[in-house]
Amino acid sequence: MTKRGNTGLAKVKEIYEDRSFYAKQLKAEDKKIIGYLCIYTPLEILTALDIVPYRLFGNMREPITNADAYFPTLVCPFLRSILDLGLKGKYDFLDGSVMPHVCEVGEKLAHIWRTYIDLPYSFYIDTPHSKSEAALEYHKEWLNEFKKSLESLTGKELSTESLKQATKAHNEQRALVRRLYELRKTEPPLISGAETLQVMKALMSIPVKEGNELLQEVISEVKERREGPKGGTRLLLWGSNIDDIAIIEIMEEFGANVVMDDLCVGSRFYFPDVDMTEDPLDGLARRYLLDLKCPRTFIGAAVGDTKRDYPKDLERRFGYLHKYAEEWNVKGAILYNLRFCDIHGFEAPLVKDYFDRYGLRSMYLEHDYSESSLAPLRTRIQGFLELLT
C-alpha cells in the first residue's frame, strides 16, 4: 500500500483524513473489503479468509439528506449518517457488509442497507443482548452461519488453523493497543487523545498485519519524540461512538488531556483478547458476547450479594472504570452520548452515580453528531474544566 507519510503518526493522519483512498488502493490490489458495523463483528473470521475488515463510520461534517427518506430525525444521528453516506455512493468500493444487532436502530439499518445499498454481499448477525449460556450457544451458531456465508462469497473453506492464525494476529494488535495506552499514563502523556483516536480509526481501515506494523511505528515514535502533549487536567472519556477528533481537540484546547477512554473506537473494542480455544469459534463467541463492556448487552443483578444491593451491583458492573481512573490518574470524566442513543443514555446516570461514590467529578455531554453544534459543547467543556482546576 502506498503511504506518503515518513513517520507512523503522519501515516495515521493520512489514513484518518482519507480512509477511502487507502481502501480503494486495497481494492485495486484485488482485496475483498467488507464494511462492518459495531465492535460485535468477529473480525478474525474476515481476516482468516483474506478479507479486509473496514469499519463503517458516519461523517458529522456532512449534512444528512438522503437518509431522511428512510429514518426519522429522532433516531441515532450516527447510524443515519452511515446510511446517508451509503445512499450517496460513498461506500460503493465495498464488496459487502456485516451488521450485528447493536440496537433497534442498528437492526433497521442492516435491513434497509441490504435492500437499498447495491453491494454483492450482506449479512446480519442476530447478536444476543444477554450473557446466559443459552445466549452464548446461540451466538456461536450465528458466527458459524457468518463463516459459511463468507466461505460461499470467497469460494474458500475456512480451516481451523487459518482462523487460529487470524486470531493471533488480532490479539497481537490488541496487545499493541494496550501498550500504546500505557504511554498515556505518564504526566504528560506521550500521545494525545486526538492522536490516539486517529490511530484507532486508521487501524479499523487497513489489514491487521499492516495495522500491527503501523502501531509499532507509532509506539516507537511517540516514545522518542521530543515534543508531545503538554501537561493538563487528566480526563477519562466514556460513552457512545466518537469518530471525529473535533470534540477531543476542544478539550485539549482548554488544557485537558484525554488520557483514558471507554469508547467503542478505543479501549472497549481493543482491550479484551480472544482466548485461544481448541475450537476457535468458542473463543470468538465468548469474547464478542461476554467480554465486551457495552451497555447494549444487559447485565442483570447476580443472585447473591449483589442482588438488590445497588452499590455492589454498580461495583460489579463498572469496577473496571474505577481501575482506569486510578491507573491513568484521572481527575474528571466526561460522559459523552449521541442524541437519541438510548442504550448509553440509560446507562449514563448509573455511571455518573458510580463515579460520584468515588468522588470523581463527571459531566454528561450530549451531541447531535453535527459540526454546527460543537459551539455549545465548547462552552460546557470549558466550564467543566474550570471546575476541575
N, C-alpha and C positions, 0 to 999 in steps of 0.2 A: 504494500500500500504506500502510495506517495505521501510523504509528510514534509512540509516546508519548514517547520519549526526546528530549531537547533537544540532545544532543551525539552525536558519532559513536560514542564508547565506550559511552554509555548505550544507544544503539540496538543496538549489538553485543551488549551484555549481555542485552537483552530477547530478541533472536533466539536467542542461545545458550541461555537458560533455557527458552524455549518455542518450539522450532523449528516444531512442527506448527501452532501458532497462525498463523504467517505463511504457511505452506504452504496452510492451509485458506482464508486470505484470497485467495491467488492462485487457488485452485480456484473460489472464489465469483466471480472475475473471468473465468471460463471459460478459464483457462490449463490446459494439459495439464502434468502433473507426472510425471516418470519418475524413480524411485529407482534409483541406481546404486551398485554395489559396487566399491571399489578405484580407484586412480589410473589404471588402464589403460583406463578408459572414455573414448572420444573425445567430450568434452562439446560440441565445436564442431558436431557433426552434430545434436545435440539442439537447441542454440540456434538453428541455421540454420533449423530447422523450427518455431520459436516454441514449443519445449517447454522447460520449466524443469528443469534437472538438479538432483536432490535427493539428496545423499549419504546412504546408509544407514549408520546407526550403531547400536550397541547401547546399553544402559543398565546400567552396572556397579552402580547403586544399586537396581536391581530384580532380585530373585531369579529365576533361570531355573527355570521349572516345565514349561510346555507342551512346550518343545523336547526334553525328556528322552526323549520317546517316539520321536524321530527321530534324535537324535545322542547317542552315549555321552558320558559326562562327561570322557573322556580326549582330547577334541579341542578345538580352539581355542574358548575361552570367549567371545571377542568375536563370532565367527560364530554360535555357539549363541545368544547374546543377541539378535542380529539376527533369527534365525529365531523365537525366543521372542516377540519384540515383534510380528512379522508374524502369528504364530498367534493372538495376543491381540487382533488388530484394530488395533494402533497405527499401522499403515501403510495403513489402508483408504482414505485420501484419495488415494492414488497412482493414476495411470492405467496404470501398468505398471512394469516393472523391467528393467534390463540388468545382467548379471553376467559379467565376463570371467573367464578361468581364472587366478586368482591363485595357487591352491594346490589340493591334492586335496580338502581340506575345503570350500574355496570352490566347487569344481565340484559337489560333492554338494549344497551349499546351493542352488545355482542350480536343480538338478533337483527338489529337494524343494520349493523355493519355487514353482516352476512348477506342481507337482502339487497342493499343498495351500493355497496362498495365492490366493484368488479375485480376480485382477486381470485387466483386459481384455487386457493385453499383457505378454509376457515374451520376453526374448531373451538367449541365451548366446553369448558371443564366445570362441572357442577360441584364446586368445592364446598364441602360441608361447613356449617357455622358452629359446630360443637366439637369437643375433643374426646368423645367417647371411643371405646374400642370398635363399636359398630361403625361410627363415622370414619375411623381410620381405615377399616377394611373397605368401606365404600369408596373412600378417596383413592386407595390403591387400585381399585377396579377402574376408576376413571383415568388414572395415569396409564394403566395398561392399554386402555382404549386410545388414549392420546398417542402412545407409542405405535400402536398398529396403524393409526391413520397416517403418521409420518412415514412409516415403512411403505405404505401404499403410494404416498406422494413421491418418495425418493427412489422407489424400486429396490431398496436395500433392506436386508434383515438386520435388526439391531442385536448385536451379540452382547452377552453379559460382560465380557472383557472390555468392549468398547465403552459401555456405559460406566464401568468402574473407572476407566481412564479419564473419561469426561468429568466424573465426579471428583476425582483427584485434582484435576486442573481447576475446577471451580472452587474447591476447598483451598487450593493454593492461593487463588485470588482473594478469598475471604481472609486468609491469614495475612496477606499483604495489606489489605484494607485495615485490618486491626493494627498492624504495625504503623500505618500512616496515622491512624487516630491516636496512637501512643505519643506521637510527636506534637499533639495538641495539649498534652499535659503540662508542658513546660510553661514558664512565665518569662517572656511572652511565648505564645505557641509558635512552633516553627512553620506552620502553614495556616492560613486564614480560613474562616468559614466559607467565604465566597470561593476561594481556590479549591477547597475540599468538594463543594457542590459541583464545580466544573469537572473535577476528576471523576466523581461518581457518574455524572451524565455521560462522560466520554467512555467509561467502562461499559455502559449499557448500550453502546453504539458500535462496538467493534468485537471481533472474535476474542474469546477468552485468552488465548495464548498471547495475542498482541496486547491485550489489556494487562496481563501479568508483566510483560516486558516494560510497558509504559509505567506501571506502578513502581517497578524497581528503579526506573529512571527518576521518577518524581521524588521518591523517598531519598535517594542519594543526593539529588539536587537541593532539596529543602534543608537537609542536614548540613550541607556545605556552604550554602549561600550566605553572604554577609548581611544582607538586608532582607528582613522578613517583616511580619506583623509587629506593631508596637504593643506595649502593654496596655491593658484596659480592663473594663468590667467583664468578668467571665460569665458567659451565658450558656444555658442549655436550651436548645430549640426542640420542642415536641409538637407533633401534630400530623396533619394530613399533607398531601403532596405539595412540595415546593420544588419547582423545576426551573426557576429563574433566580439568578443571583441578586436581583434588584433589592429584594427585601432584606437580605443579609447585608448588602452593601450599605443600606440605610443604618443598620445597627452599627456597622463599623465606622460609618461617617461620624457618629456621635460618641466614638471612643470605646465601643464594646468589641469583644471578641467572642464569636460563637465557637466555643471550644469542644462542645459535645452536642449530639442530636439524637433524637429518637424519631426518625423520619423514614419513609419508605424509599427515599432516594438517599439513603445513608446507612446508619448502623442497624436499623431494623431489618434491612434486607441482607446486609453483608456479615453480620456478626455470627449467627448460628451456622455451624458446619453441618454437613451431611455425614451421618455415621456410615462407615464402610461395612455394610452388611453382605451376607452371602448372596441374597437376592437384592440387587441394588434398588429395586422398586420399593422394598421395605424401608430402607434408609431415606429415600426421597419422600415417600408418603409421610413418614414421621416428621421429617424436617419441615416440609411445606405445610403441614397441618398443625402440628403440635408445638413447634419451636419458634415460629414467627409470632412476634408480640404486636399484633394489630387488633384494634377494637372491633374489626369486622367479625372476629371469632368470639363467640360467647364463652365466658369463663364463669361457671356457676360457683356459688359458695360451696366449699368442700364440707362433707359430712364430718363432724368432729369439732375441733377447737374453733375453726373459722366460721362455722355455721352460726348465723345471726350475730356474729361478733364483727362489727363494722371495721374497727381499727385493724384487727388481724387479717380481715379479708383484703383491706387496702394494701397491707404489707405483702400479702401473698401475691397480689396482682401487680403491684408497682414497686416492689423491693429493688428491682434492677435499676430503677430511676434514681433511687437514693444512692445506690452504689456508683452510678455515673456521676452524680453530683459531688460525691466525696472524692472519687479518684481523679476527676478532672477539675476539682477545686472550684466548683460553680458558685456564683454569688446571686444568681437570679435565673428565672426560667420564663420563656415566652411560649405560651400555648397557642399555636397557630392553627386556624381552621379555615378551610374553604367554605364560603357561604353555601348553605343547603347540604353540607356533608353531615348527615345525621349521626353516623357511627362515631365520628370524632366529637361532634357537638354534644352528644350524651355522655361521652367519656371525660370530656374536659373538666367538668365540675368535680369529678372524683379525683382526677389527677391534681387539681388545684388544692383540694382538701388534703390530699396526701402530702403535698409539699408544705402546706400550712402547718401540719403537725410537726414538721422538722424545722420550722422557722425559715424556710426558703421562700422568698417573695416570688410571685409569679403574676403574669398578666395574660389575659385571654385576648387574642387578636384575630379578628375575622376579616377575610379578604374576598372580594368577588372575582378574583382572577382577571383583573384588567390593569393595564398600565395607568389609566386615568385615576384610579382610586388609591394610588400609592401616597399621595399628598397627606390625606388624613392619617394614614398609618404612620407616616413620618412624625407627625405631631405626637401621637400616642407613644411611639417608641422613645422619642426624646424625653417625654415626661416620665416614663417608667425608669429610664436610665438615670435621670436626675434623682429619683427616689433611692436608687441603689448606691449613689456616690456621696 
